[in-house]
Amino acid sequence: MTHSSRSGSPHQRIEEIFDAHVRTLKTNGRNYSVAAHRFLSYLQRDFPQVRQLSELRRDPHLLGWLRGLAEEAPPLSPTTRQIYLVSFRRLLRDLAAQGHPLQSGLILPEDFPRRPARLPRPARPPKPKKERLPKPEVRRTNRPRFPSHPLF
């Protein structure tokens, strides 16, 4: 396989490149597909003139997408945003490794959402021990439990 056949046509649209690559992944491609779809939707809405991978820039394209993810309503959890970012970064790295012209440093470690600070759980007071009452004595007799009825 030559360099040009791996990277596809130089005029191949960005959507086609991402779609074709997601289909080749051996893992469950759902996270990758969703991340790519969200980025491409943002790009089409805010930067419709960007058609080639070589045109992608950290600022404004990636930073704008990250800002949009952080400002969604209802808000996405930091974990969900991190999944999208990890998935999209993997796609970008794979495409660059295949010879697609991509700028380096599009996604940096500081772009990942911080995990919310978790406060330690308050100490719970120990459960009071239940006082055990002595077991009642059980009397065993041969008498029926219920008094006999005269008809029976």
N, C-alpha and C positions, 0 to 999 in steps of 0.2 A: 504494500500500500504506500503510495507516494504522499509527500507532504500535502500537495494540493488536493488529493482525493480525500484525505482525512479531514481537512478543514472545510471542505465543501466549496461551493462556488463563491467567488469573492463578492458576488451580488446577492447572496442568499440572505433573506430577511432574518432579522433577529428572532422573531417568533418561531420560524421554521427550524432554526438552529437549536433553540432550547427544547422544542417539542421532540425533535429527532433524538437529541441526547437523552432526554428523560426516558424515552422508550427503550434505550439500550441498557439502562441500568439494571443490574442483576438483583438489586435489593427492591423492597417495596417502594415504588416511585411516588407514592402519594404525597409525602412531605415535599419532595423535590418539585413535583408537578404544581402543587398549591403555591409554593414559594415563587416559582417561575411565573405562574399565572398572575399572582398579585403584583409582582414587579412589572411585568409586561403591561398589565392594565394601567398601573400608575404611569408608566412611560408613555403609553399611547394617549392617555388623558392629558398629561402635563407637558410632554415633549414629543409630539407626534412626528416631528422632523427627524428624530433619531431612528435610523433604519439598520445600521450596521453595528456589530460589536465594537469595532474600532472607534466608534463615536462616543462610547460610554465614558463618563467621567465620574470621579468620586463626588465632586461638587459641580453641578447640582443634582445629578441623577441619583446616585446611591444615598447621599445624605438626605435628599428630599423624600425618598422612599422610606428611609428609616424614621424620619420625622412623622411622616404620614401614619406609619404603623403605630408609633407611640401615641398619636393623637386620635386614633380611631374611637368611635362611639358606637356601641359600648366598648370600653377599653379592652385591648388584648392583654392577657397576662404576660409578665416578663418571660415566663417559660415558653409561651407560644411564640412570642417575638424572637426568642433565641432559636427555636426550632426553625423558623423561617430563615433566619440569618445564617445559621449553620448549613442548612440545605442549599441556600442560594450561593454561599461561598464555595461549597463543594462543586456546584455546577460550573461556576466561573473558573475554578482551578482545573477541572476536567477539560473544559473547552480550551483553556490556554495551553494545557498539556497536549492537546490534539492539534495545536498549531493555529488556533483562531487568534486574530490580533486583538489582544486585550491589554489595557493598561494594568500595571501592577499596583497593588495597594488600594484597590477599590473598596475592600472591606478590611478594617483594622480591628485589633483586639478591643480597643476602646469603644467600638460601635455596639458591642454586645450589652444588653440591658444588665444592670446590676441586680443581683439578687436582693430582694427586700431583707432588711435586717430583721432577724427573728429574735424576739425577746425570749429569754429562758422562761419556761413554765414556772408559775409560782409553786413553791413547795406546798404540798398538801399536808394538812395535819394528819397524823396517823389515825387510822380507824380505831375507834374505841373497841376494846375487846368486850364481847358479849359475855355477861356472866352466865355460866352454865348452871341451870337448875338441875337438881337431882332428878333422875328419871323416876316417874311414879312406879310404884310396885304394881306388878300385874298379878292379879289373883287368877289362878287357874282352877276352875271347878268343872264338874261334869254337868252342871246345870245349863239348860238352854239360855241363850243370851236374852231372849225375850220371854216374858211369862207365857205360859201356854194358855190358849183360849179354850173355853169349854166346848166349842163346836169341833175343834180339831183334835 
